């Protein structure tokens, strides 16, 4: 299926979860900020978090209103982190598993690899763009190392941050 030699643990894919006021233009502000600094969004998903507060005290952009949770993968996470912090975007960061698939017919096999080792999937979303037109899937799982090993064993390429950087 693909080359599986890259050490994922040495360079894991970073995901940002950004809590944004769910109002007209706010997501555009974030996307435009990143684009202005030549940071490419490679994968993204948005979830409405109606009446969600960011902290237990109820303060933050979600207090008293609607908040969206935007999760995304970029080609330059270090620069994206700096820009979001400097421009008052509230975010968290975590590592996820990104797996390359040739087409939608391989989805079942990739998920089957995780089922075999009993790794639970919290959520998944697809990449917007990948080099050479290949598809890829972002997976938030309970055990990144076990998931990566299971996918590699089945011949899937588990991507590193270096693989998605331009």
PEZIRA-V349453 format. One line per field, one symbol per residue. phi: phi as a letter, one per 20 degrees, with the letter a starting at -180 (. if undefined). psi: psi as a letter, one per 40 degrees, with the letter a starting at -180 (. if undefined). A space follows every 50 residues. Layout:
BEGIN
phi = ???
psi = ???
END
This chain:
BEGIN
phi = .afcefffgfbffdddddecgecgnffggfffgffgdmdeeebbbccfdg ldefcfeneofefmbecddddbdcecffffgfffffdleebccbecedce cfaffeggfffffffgdlefefabbdffbbgmmeebcececfbfffffff ffgeneeefdfffdfe
psi = dihfehhdddgihhhhhhhhhgihedddddddddddefhhhdiiihhhgh fhidieeeiieeheaiiihhhihiegdddddddddeffhhiiiiiihhhh idadeeddddddddddefhhhdiiiiidiiieeiiihhhhiegddddddd dddeeihhiidddei.
END
